[in-house]
Amino acid sequence: MKTSRFLLITILALTFSACEKVIQVDPMDSPSELVLNGVPSAERDCFVYFANSHFFLDTSNDHPVDGVEMALTVNGNEYRPTRVDRCRYYFDYTAQADDSLSIRVQAGNRLVTSSTYVPRMPQISDPVAFINSDSTFNLLVVNFTLTDPADYPNYYRFLITERDSGAIYIPYFDYSDTIDTTFNSIFFCLDKALTNPNAAATEALGGYLYTQLLTTDANIDGTSHNASILVILLRDTNEIQPYIHQYGLSVECVTPARYRYLQNIDAINSMMSIIAEPPEVYSNVNGALGIFAGNAKRTFPLLSISDGQVVSTHGGIPLIEDPTLITRYRSHIPSWVIDQLRERRHKSSLRHK
């Protein structure tokens, strides 16, 4: 019996070793794809990014494409790039609501095309924020009225932005504005009319994800809706050099293509694993990878925090101190959120000792 078992193990070992084959792979030599990204944003100058793709470990910034002929058509009028800077092609055109755009790029024998439109600005009125703090976090409840146009479907993105005066940012590939990050905040939507199983609030404890809510006007079509969001801002009082953390509320109207793209990115971020097969990113560009989709955005300054203390309200959304806020909304904050915020703060304090 022992001899048979030994024989079986030996045969299996020889079998698997015989199947072994070493394959030399040089990822830097893998064929590149064309990439086109553009987010024409209402009342902002327009540019698009056009380059060759590259391996993710390649640390060089840009991979320009040679022999590019590019044209942007807006409501039947053609624009050519006025300058090119690091694969960004700038046009003498400021996007306006309801503009219809198409892009055409000829790169050698390769043709790249896409089209989009510019949504109307979101109609936000009467924003006001209430704040309460404890030793771990600052809690804000932000209320505002969203008036939804009834003549066409609308897609919305609500976002808490953070800009740190001394932070090294992890940029999100978004060309509609400057970099927005959320290193130490969590955002919940208290409004059931704006949430659904396919547009859940995203937590950003890891520092990579936006804190955002993607939703549609399915439940509020053509109405003026009083919305409410809950924002938790970590009080980091252990910074070696107290930076000024500037927070704001951003409200966007986006095209269906951009909405789908952002949903796709959320899904990828939530399932990202080093052992999982990379999911395919949504693209509306023909002949290349990328996204060409309009938006219209309004950003309302909330407040600035330094060393855990509120230092400024920016003169933006009115900020009202409410000492009962944490007690009233504690039930809306899952226990794991408090635990992870405290753990993050504890690790931060040990790191700075």
ABEGO torsion letter per residue (X at the ends): XAAAAAAAAAAAAAAAAAABBBBBBBAAABBBBBBBBBBBBBGBBBBBBBBBBBBAABABABBBBBGBBBBBBBGGBBBBBABBBGGBBBBBBBBBBGBBBBBBBBBEABBBBBBBBBBBBBBBBGBBBBBBBBAABBBBBBBBBBBBBAABBBBBBBBBBBBBAABBBBBBBBAABBBBBBAABBBBBABAAABBAABBBBBAAAGABBBBBBBBAAAABGBBBBBBBBBBBBBBAABABBBBBBBBBBBBBBBAAAAAAAAAAAAAAAABBAABBBBBBBBABBGBBEBBBBBBBBBBBABBBBGGBBABAGGBBBBBBBAAAAAAAAAABBAAAAAAAAAAAAAAAAAAX
